[in-house]
Amino acid sequence: MMTLLTSCMMLGTIITLSSSHWLLAWAGLEMNTPAIIPIISHQHHPRATEAATKYFLTQATASAMILFASSKNAWQTGQWDISQLSTPSSTTMLTLALAMKPGLTPFHLWLPEVLQGSTLLSATVISTWQKLAPAGLLLMTNDALNQHTLLTLGLASALPGGWLGLNQTQTRKIMAFSSIAHMGWLFAAMTISPNLTILTLATYIILTTAIFMVLSTTTSKTLMDLGTTWLQTPVLLASSMLILMSLGGLPPLTGFMPKWLILTELTTMNLPIAST
């Protein structure tokens, strides 16, 4: 059963990424979301059920907004092609929907609660694979979207994501706020270059998958649990510290590269306040 659900989830994402028609892209999103709901709630625990419900309501709302935006655009222009998004109301609604899908501010409150109520494996999927379809739609519609809105959403997510994560002791909530902050960096990169956006997303997915693998191996649910694994697996704990510092963008680690490129381009575009 889990194999079938995983296959449907992956197939839905692939359909969305490979489609050029709005209805086909929406159908891929609709295949993806119902497939991951049982994966989140398979523990039959109240927290898991709550997490699955919150995830479903958020994703269903975002998918409905995408369908409404594409239908309104097709009604006014006669075009169902993803690259032919031109009406202002449709672009605004699509931007908000694609911000809600990965959990950007101000639509971020569901993400920490969903990850906290999920298993580490489910949290890994939500934090990595589930970002691909919204990012793909953003790349395909980037030319039609308002760049100032994307940059504002990016900055509004990067700041709270970093601040709110400082007060957490639960590892899954820390990774949730890390996801919020990095999706903010992704939206900021979207206003600069598609190639830089892909680099930012790939770096985030690789590092996040690695840290979730460490947490799963050591069964660490809190920072205290992670600290007590030093006597058992010192090499693994040292590696996890390097991965976390790389996620934070500490030079000369890998995670510093996309952040440095984004800040450099923002400064070149005469946006010193945004880069600060």
Beta strands, then each sheet from edge to edge (+ up, - down):
end
